[in-house]
Each structure stands twice: as C-alpha cells, then as structure tokens.
C-alpha cells in the first residue's frame, strides 16, 4: 500500500525546489488545520474535506517522484499517511457512532472522536513541519 521505498539513499540530496515544495505542502495542510480551529468545522473534517489539504495531498502524489531516494521522501510518506488515516478514522468513527445516534449518545462519541483525531492531525502536521525545518527525515 505504501508507494514510497522503504529505504532512503543518504547520498542523494534533495534540491532547494523540492524542499520549498515540501514546505508549501505542509503550509497547505497547516492551513487546512487552521481552518478547523478558527471556523465551526472540526480540525479533522477541515483537514480531510477542505480544499487546502486536498490540494496538498494531490501535490504529494504529483511531486513524490522528485523526492524519491532523498530524506524528503519520508516527509511525503508522513503527509500522505496523515491524510488517509485521518479520513479512515473519521469514517470509522462515524460508522461506529451511527447506531448510537438514535439515543443521542452517538453525537457525543462522534464529537469526541473528531476532537481526538483532530489533535492527532495537528500533532502530525506540526511535528513533520518542525522536522522539515530542521532538515531531519521523519520516522516511520
């Protein structure tokens, strides 16, 4: 399922343009998170369904060939996984909460799940961007 190679060639250094693109992609993901914080949307729903993050994940797929074999590949893998796992978890949370919505408990559980997943997304975007700014690859 993971399109990125499992190893990174330390000898190949990314171009300044690739580093800039990676910052732009983190900025788009961060903007998606910020929209969830300052609007009535949840962080996770703004992140997964908002245009900035959708554009960001499309850019991840378009540009990932340019960074293959460099330490930036780990950031692309990190960003792509953050997006798809956030979508997966919010769908699962919705489906699990759906039967409970008949007794109104489901709304509370879905709200709690959205908050927890949103905090996880915020953590992943901030942690990844900080490591990128310091020139470090992401862990698996």
PyMOL commands that set and color helices and strands:
alter all, ss='L'
color gray80, all
select helices_A, chain A and resi 16-38+43-49+51-67+72-103+105-133
alter helices_A, ss='H'
color red, helices_A
deselect
rebuild
show_as cartoon
